[in-house]
Amino acid sequence: MSIALFDEPPRVTFEIPSAARGSRVGLMVGMIINDLTPYGICVLEDGTLSVVHGSQITVSWRYNPETDRWADSDAQEGVQEG
C-alpha cells in the first residue's frame, strides 16, 4: 500500500454521492493505492474525512499545456486559475 498527500488538494466531484456519504463535491487531500486500486482521501462537504474509490471521483480541474496552468472545469473559457 502506498499513500500520497497533496500540498494543494484538488477539488473533486463524486460520481455517485452515496459513495461519499451523500456529498457531491469535496477536496482530495491524498490518495491510497492498494493492490493497484486507487482510493481518494477526501474531505466531504460536511467536513468529515472519507476514503472514496477512485472510480467514483472526478477531479474538477483541467490542465492547459499551452498556458501551463490549471483551470476550473466549470469556468468559462479564458478564465484561468493559478
Sequence and secondary structure as in RCSB ss.txt:
>XXXX:A:sequence
MSIALFDEPPRVTFEIPSAARGSRVGLMVGMIINDLTPYGICVLEDGTLSVVHGSQITVSWRYNPETDRWADSDA
QEGVQEG
>XXXX:A:secstr
 EEEE SS  EEEESSGGGGTT SEEEEEEEEEETTEEEEEEEETTS EEEEEGGGEEESEEEETTTTEEEETTS
 TT  B 
